[in-house]
Amino acid sequence: MSTRAVITLPIAIKAGEPFEVRATVAHPMETGYRTGDDGARLPRDLVRRFECRLGDELVFAADLYAAISANPWLSFWMRAERPGELSFVWRGDRGFEHRETRALRFA
C-alpha cells in the first residue's frame, strides 16, 4: 500500500478569518497484536505525530497513540493574515514520514 494524503482547505481564504483544515493520511497501519501467516507477530506500525506549519510557525500538532484509528482524520481551525504555504508532516514507527504542502490562496 502506498502512502496517500488527503488535505481539505477552503478555495479562498479571507485575511484574519478562521477557516477549517482537514487532513488524513492512508498508511498501512498495524497494531502489533496480529499475527501473520507464519504465526509470528506483525510489527507495530502506527502514525505517531502530525504537525502543520505555516511557513516556520507551528499552527497545530497532535501526538497519536495506539488507540487511534487507522488513517486518522484530523480537523482543526486556524487563521492567517497573509498568503503562505502550509506544510503537513506525519511521522510514525519504523522511520515512517510523509510530507505534503499546500498554498493558501486569499480572496
C-alpha positions in Angstrom: 0.0 0.0 0.0 1.4 3.4 -0.9 1.0 6.4 1.3 -1.5 9.0 0.2 -2.6 12.1 2.0 -5.9 14.0 1.6 -5.9 17.6 2.7 -9.0 19.8 2.5 -8.8 23.6 2.6 -11.2 26.4 1.6 -10.8 27.5 -2.1 -10.3 31.1 -1.0 -9.4 32.5 2.5 -10.1 35.9 3.9 -7.3 37.5 5.8 -7.8 37.2 9.6 -10.9 35.0 9.3 -10.9 31.4 10.8 -11.0 28.5 8.4 -11.1 24.7 8.8 -8.2 22.5 7.8 -8.8 18.7 7.5 -6.1 16.1 6.8 -5.7 12.4 6.7 -3.0 10.0 5.5 -3.6 6.5 4.2 -0.9 4.4 5.8 -0.6 0.6 6.2 -1.1 0.8 10.0 -0.5 -2.3 12.1 -1.3 -2.7 15.8 1.5 -5.1 16.7 -1.1 -7.6 18.1 -2.0 -9.5 15.0 0.0 -12.5 13.7 1.0 -13.2 10.1 0.5 -16.4 8.1 3.7 -17.9 9.8 2.3 -17.3 13.3 4.8 -14.5 14.1 3.5 -11.2 15.4 3.4 -8.4 12.8 5.5 -5.5 13.9 3.7 -2.4 15.1 3.5 0.4 12.5 1.5 3.4 13.6 1.4 7.1 12.8 2.6 8.8 16.0 2.8 12.5 15.3 1.2 15.0 13.0 2.3 18.6 12.5 1.1 21.5 10.4 3.2 24.7 9.9 2.5 27.9 8.2 6.0 28.9 7.0 8.2 28.2 10.0 5.4 28.6 12.6 3.8 25.5 14.1 0.0 26.0 14.0 -1.2 22.6 15.0 0.3 19.4 16.3 -1.1 16.1 17.6 0.6 13.1 19.3 -1.2 9.9 18.4 -1.3 6.7 20.4 -2.1 3.1 19.9 -5.8 3.5 20.4 -6.1 5.9 17.4 -8.0 4.6 14.4 -6.2 3.6 11.2 -5.7 6.6 8.9 -6.7 9.2 11.5 -8.7 12.1 10.2 -7.6 15.4 11.9 -9.6 18.6 11.8 -8.6 22.0 13.2 -9.3 25.7 12.8 -6.8 28.4 12.1 -6.5 31.9 10.8 -3.8 33.6 8.6 -3.1 37.2 7.9 -1.3 36.7 4.6 -0.9 34.0 1.9 1.8 31.4 2.6 2.5 27.7 2.4 1.1 25.1 4.8 3.3 22.1 5.4 2.0 18.9 6.8 4.1 16.1 8.3 3.0 12.7 9.6 5.7 10.6 11.5 5.4 7.1 12.8 7.0 3.9 13.8 9.8 2.3 11.8 11.0 5.6 10.4 7.8 6.5 8.6 7.5 10.1 7.5 5.2 11.7 4.9 5.2 15.3 3.9 2.8 17.4 1.9 2.5 21.2 1.2 -0.5 23.4 0.1 -0.6 27.0 -0.8 -3.0 29.3 1.0 -5.0 31.3 -1.5 -6.6 34.5 -0.4 -9.8 36.1 -1.8 
